[in-house]
Amino acid sequence: MLRLNVILIVVTVACALGAVASQHEARKLFHELEREQERMRQLEVEWGQLQLEQSTWAAHGRIERIARERLRMQTPAQGQMIAVEPPGGGN
């Protein structure tokens, strides 16, 4: 009977230690998940800012102004324009 009690106590202690270890691991993984979700939110904000910046840099008016001012480009005269049709009649 004493032997059975010792075995049951050892099994109970082992189960308790296993439960504590698994709870600790679960808490650690949950903390890591929250940290990665926060990082994801930060990256989404940065992505939105980069898209806004890209749209600003690629704005038609800005491109045209730079072409005129820095590159000294200008719209060609009517006689200088040539229309090119794609092969097959533009289908």
C-alpha positions in Angstrom: 0.0 0.0 0.0 2.8 2.4 0.8 4.4 1.6 -2.5 1.2 2.5 -4.3 0.9 5.8 -2.5 4.5 6.7 -3.4 3.8 5.9 -7.1 0.6 8.0 -7.0 2.4 10.9 -5.4 5.2 10.8 -8.0 2.7 10.6 -10.9 0.7 13.5 -9.4 3.8 15.6 -9.0 4.9 14.8 -12.5 1.5 15.8 -13.9 1.5 19.0 -11.9 5.0 19.9 -13.2 3.9 19.1 -16.7 0.8 21.3 -16.4 2.9 24.2 -15.0 5.5 23.8 -17.9 2.7 23.7 -20.5 1.0 26.8 -19.0 4.3 28.7 -19.0 4.9 27.7 -22.7 1.4 28.8 -23.6 1.9 32.2 -21.9 5.2 32.7 -23.6 3.8 31.9 -27.0 0.8 34.2 -26.4 3.1 37.0 -25.5 5.1 36.4 -28.7 1.8 36.4 -30.7 0.8 39.8 -29.3 4.2 41.2 -30.1 4.0 40.0 -33.7 0.5 41.4 -34.1 1.7 44.8 -32.9 4.6 44.6 -35.4 2.0 43.7 -38.1 -0.1 46.8 -37.2 3.1 49.0 -37.3 4.0 47.6 -40.7 0.4 48.2 -42.0 0.7 51.9 -40.9 4.1 52.2 -42.6 2.7 50.5 -45.8 -0.1 53.1 -45.9 2.3 55.9 -45.5 4.5 54.5 -48.3 1.5 54.2 -50.6 0.6 57.8 -49.9 4.2 58.9 -50.5 4.3 57.0 -53.8 1.1 58.6 -55.0 2.5 62.0 -54.1 5.8 61.4 -56.0 3.9 59.9 -59.0 1.3 62.7 -59.3 0.8 63.7 -62.9 1.1 67.4 -62.2 4.4 66.9 -60.3 5.9 64.8 -63.1 4.8 67.4 -65.7 6.3 70.3 -63.7 9.6 68.5 -63.2 9.7 67.6 -67.0 9.2 71.3 -67.9 11.4 72.9 -65.2 14.3 70.5 -64.8 14.4 68.7 -68.1 13.2 71.7 -70.2 10.6 69.5 -72.0 7.7 70.9 -73.8 4.6 69.7 -75.6 5.5 69.1 -79.3 3.8 71.2 -82.0 0.9 69.7 -83.9 3.1 69.0 -86.9 5.7 67.1 -84.8 3.3 64.5 -83.5 3.0 61.1 -85.1 0.2 58.6 -84.3 1.4 55.0 -84.2 -1.3 52.3 -84.6 -0.7 48.9 -83.0 -0.4 46.0 -85.4 -3.8 44.4 -86.2 -5.8 47.6 -86.2 -5.8 48.2 -82.4 -8.0 45.2 -81.3 
